[in-house]
Amino acid sequence: MGFPTPLRQWLRDPRADRLFRIMRASDGLLASYIDSRALDNLLHLQVSGREDATDRIWRLLTLQLWGDMFLTGKREERWDGVMAAARPTV
């Protein structure tokens, strides 16, 4: 079963911008398949609270990270970027 995760709140937090930059990467997997203006609009709607796009954003983010880890050769770059976003600042 697990436990509920606060994905909606996490994706509205300003720190999620690092993840959004990964999603917007012109050399990532999504760039070939997603209209960048539509992605920017979706992220804006989420962050502004005008729409709950959590499920769509989460799926796109995981697809981007998976593609970068296994298809585009950006494994180290993306891993470091995601882990850097997760590290607390002191």
Backbone as CSV, one residue per row, in Angstrom:
resi,resn,N_x,N_y,N_z,CA_x,CA_y,CA_z,C_x,C_y,C_z
1,MET,0.819,-1.197,0.000,0.000,0.000,0.000,0.860,1.257,0.000
2,GLY,1.772,1.344,0.924,2.600,2.535,0.970,1.921,3.674,1.692
3,PHE,2.332,4.864,1.367,1.765,6.052,1.985,1.624,7.141,0.938
4,PRO,0.704,8.060,1.153,0.522,9.129,0.163,1.726,10.072,0.164
5,THR,2.130,10.479,-1.002,3.219,11.442,-1.117,2.637,12.786,-1.562
6,PRO,3.187,13.854,-1.047,2.655,15.189,-1.378,3.202,15.726,-2.701
7,LEU,3.002,14.973,-3.779,3.551,15.367,-5.077,3.058,16.743,-5.519
8,ARG,1.783,17.008,-5.323,1.244,18.300,-5.769,1.988,19.447,-5.099
9,GLN,2.182,19.340,-3.792,2.888,20.395,-3.066,4.351,20.470,-3.503
10,TRP,4.983,19.329,-3.700,6.378,19.329,-4.135,6.525,20.007,-5.486
11,LEU,5.583,19.754,-6.387,5.690,20.335,-7.727,5.270,21.801,-7.773
12,ARG,4.737,22.302,-6.686,4.416,23.736,-6.598,5.491,24.501,-5.838
13,ASP,6.392,23.787,-5.234,7.469,24.393,-4.462,8.492,25.011,-5.426
14,PRO,9.049,26.168,-5.103,10.052,26.789,-5.979,11.257,25.885,-6.257
15,ARG,11.565,24.974,-5.345,12.700,24.072,-5.564,12.450,23.084,-6.692
16,ALA,11.211,22.924,-7.114,10.892,22.027,-8.228,11.386,22.591,-9.555
17,ASP,11.778,23.858,-9.559,12.259,24.471,-10.803,13.442,23.704,-11.392
18,ARG,14.276,23.120,-10.555,15.395,22.312,-11.065,14.877,21.130,-11.873
19,LEU,13.826,20.514,-11.390,13.231,19.388,-12.117,12.590,19.870,-13.413
20,PHE,11.955,21.027,-13.362,11.323,21.576,-14.559,12.374,21.921,-15.617
21,ARG,13.543,22.392,-15.178,14.620,22.672,-16.137,15.078,21.387,-16.819
22,ILE,15.110,20.300,-16.079,15.462,19.006,-16.672,14.407,18.611,-17.704
23,MET,13.150,18.827,-17.385,12.079,18.496,-18.322,12.164,19.331,-19.592
24,ARG,12.625,20.577,-19.460,12.691,21.495,-20.601,13.972,21.352,-21.422
25,ALA,14.881,20.495,-20.998,16.183,20.381,-21.664,16.013,20.095,-23.155
26,SER,16.662,20.899,-23.960,16.534,20.743,-25.415,17.224,19.480,-25.922
27,ASP,18.090,18.910,-25.109,18.784,17.684,-25.510,18.235,16.445,-24.795
28,GLY,17.100,16.588,-24.134,16.488,15.460,-23.439,15.510,14.710,-24.333
29,LEU,15.034,13.607,-23.841,14.106,12.760,-24.599,12.815,13.494,-24.966
30,LEU,12.269,14.275,-24.048,10.985,14.940,-24.296,11.042,15.951,-25.435
31,ALA,12.200,16.563,-25.629,12.315,17.639,-26.625,11.885,17.197,-28.015
32,SER,12.053,15.942,-28.324,11.680,15.435,-29.647,10.187,15.158,-29.780
33,TYR,9.500,15.074,-28.662,8.114,14.619,-28.695,7.096,15.609,-28.133
34,ILE,7.559,16.591,-27.395,6.655,17.499,-26.697,6.833,18.928,-27.211
35,ASP,5.722,19.617,-27.424,5.758,21.035,-27.779,6.209,21.806,-26.530
36,SER,7.326,22.498,-26.622,7.893,23.175,-25.455,6.950,24.245,-24.892
37,ARG,6.193,24.896,-25.755,5.233,25.908,-25.265,4.115,25.260,-24.462
38,ALA,3.657,24.103,-24.905,2.607,23.392,-24.166,3.144,22.914,-22.816
39,LEU,4.389,22.448,-22.792,5.002,22.019,-21.533,5.148,23.206,-20.589
40,ASP,5.645,24.329,-21.098,5.781,25.528,-20.259,4.434,25.949,-19.697
41,ASN,3.392,25.903,-20.512,2.056,26.268,-20.046,1.575,25.309,-18.958
42,LEU,1.780,24.026,-19.146,1.374,23.034,-18.156,2.089,23.273,-16.826
43,LEU,3.384,23.530,-16.883,4.141,23.789,-15.656,3.676,25.079,-14.991
44,HIS,3.403,26.094,-15.788,2.903,27.360,-15.234,1.560,27.162,-14.533
45,LEU,0.668,26.428,-15.154,-0.641,26.181,-14.542,-0.490,25.458,-13.208
46,GLN,0.439,24.523,-13.134,0.670,23.786,-11.889,1.223,24.697,-10.800
47,VAL,2.283,25.423,-11.138,2.947,26.265,-10.146,2.026,27.382,-9.657
48,SER,1.229,27.929,-10.557,0.332,29.023,-10.185,-0.877,28.536,-9.392
49,GLY,-1.115,27.232,-9.400,-2.261,26.687,-8.686,-3.553,26.748,-9.478
50,ARG,-3.477,27.174,-10.733,-4.679,27.274,-11.561,-5.186,25.913,-12.012
51,GLU,-4.296,24.923,-12.038,-4.681,23.582,-12.465,-3.804,22.572,-11.737
52,ASP,-4.395,21.444,-11.390,-3.607,20.365,-10.800,-3.181,19.420,-11.921
53,ALA,-1.954,19.602,-12.383,-1.412,18.785,-13.470,-0.382,17.796,-12.929
54,THR,-0.467,17.502,-11.656,0.518,16.658,-10.990,0.756,15.350,-11.729
55,ASP,-0.300,14.628,-12.057,-0.147,13.323,-12.705,0.570,13.440,-14.043
56,ARG,0.180,14.408,-14.855,0.813,14.579,-16.165,2.270,14.993,-16.032
57,ILE,2.545,15.911,-15.126,3.922,16.368,-14.930,4.786,15.232,-14.398
58,TRP,4.269,14.480,-13.451,5.031,13.371,-12.879,5.381,12.339,-13.959
59,ARG,4.422,12.025,-14.796,4.686,11.063,-15.876,5.722,11.590,-16.864
60,LEU,5.610,12.848,-17.237,6.584,13.442,-18.159,7.979,13.521,-17.533
61,LEU,8.029,13.878,-16.259,9.311,13.958,-15.569,9.981,12.591,-15.498
62,THR,9.238,11.577,-15.128,9.837,10.246,-15.036,10.256,9.733,-16.412
63,LEU,9.483,10.046,-17.442,9.878,9.660,-18.797,11.176,10.361,-19.196
64,GLN,11.271,11.648,-18.911,12.487,12.399,-19.230,13.692,11.808,-18.499
65,LEU,13.546,11.572,-17.210,14.665,11.031,-16.438,15.036,9.632,-16.905
66,TRP,14.054,8.800,-17.167,14.326,7.448,-17.663,15.065,7.515,-19.001
67,GLY,14.578,8.350,-19.907,15.218,8.487,-21.204,16.644,8.979,-21.083
68,ASP,16.857,9.941,-20.201,18.201,10.469,-20.025,19.115,9.456,-19.336
69,MET,18.582,8.670,-18.473,19.396,7.658,-17.791,19.791,6.523,-18.732
70,PHE,18.879,6.134,-19.625,19.111,4.923,-20.403,19.230,5.115,-21.920
71,LEU,18.825,6.267,-22.454,18.826,6.431,-23.909,19.707,7.558,-24.428
72,THR,19.736,8.682,-23.756,20.417,9.850,-24.311,21.860,10.014,-23.850
73,GLY,22.325,9.149,-22.955,23.702,9.240,-22.469,23.932,10.336,-21.455
74,LYS,22.899,10.806,-20.824,23.018,11.885,-19.845,22.859,11.370,-18.416
75,ARG,23.151,10.109,-18.207,22.941,9.473,-16.904,23.600,10.249,-15.764
76,GLU,24.882,10.488,-15.861,25.597,11.166,-14.771,25.105,12.599,-14.588
77,GLU,24.920,13.291,-15.700,24.467,14.680,-15.631,23.106,14.782,-14.950
78,ARG,22.181,13.954,-15.336,20.837,14.016,-14.749,20.839,13.516,-13.319
79,TRP,21.571,12.452,-13.055,21.612,11.915,-11.688,22.148,12.977,-10.741
80,ASP,23.243,13.617,-11.126,23.803,14.663,-10.283,22.823,15.816,-10.113
81,GLY,22.103,16.161,-11.181,21.139,17.257,-11.092,19.988,16.950,-10.168
82,VAL,19.464,15.746,-10.257,18.324,15.367,-9.403,18.781,15.233,-7.962
83,MET,19.919,14.598,-7.753,20.401,14.413,-6.392,20.814,15.743,-5.769
84,ALA,21.344,16.659,-6.566,21.689,17.978,-6.045,20.444,18.719,-5.585
85,ALA,19.341,18.532,-6.327,18.084,19.181,-5.941,17.537,18.592,-4.657
86,ALA,17.861,17.336,-4.375,17.336,16.662,-3.181,18.178,16.941,-1.938
87,ARG,19.423,17.386,-2.127,20.296,17.632,-0.985,19.871,18.896,-0.265
88,PRO,19.836,18.827,1.063,19.511,20.041,1.813,20.670,21.034,1.754
89,THR,20.348,22.302,1.743,21.388,23.331,1.780,21.678,23.658,3.220
90,VAL,22.925,23.920,3.491,23.327,24.207,4.891,23.664,25.653,5.042
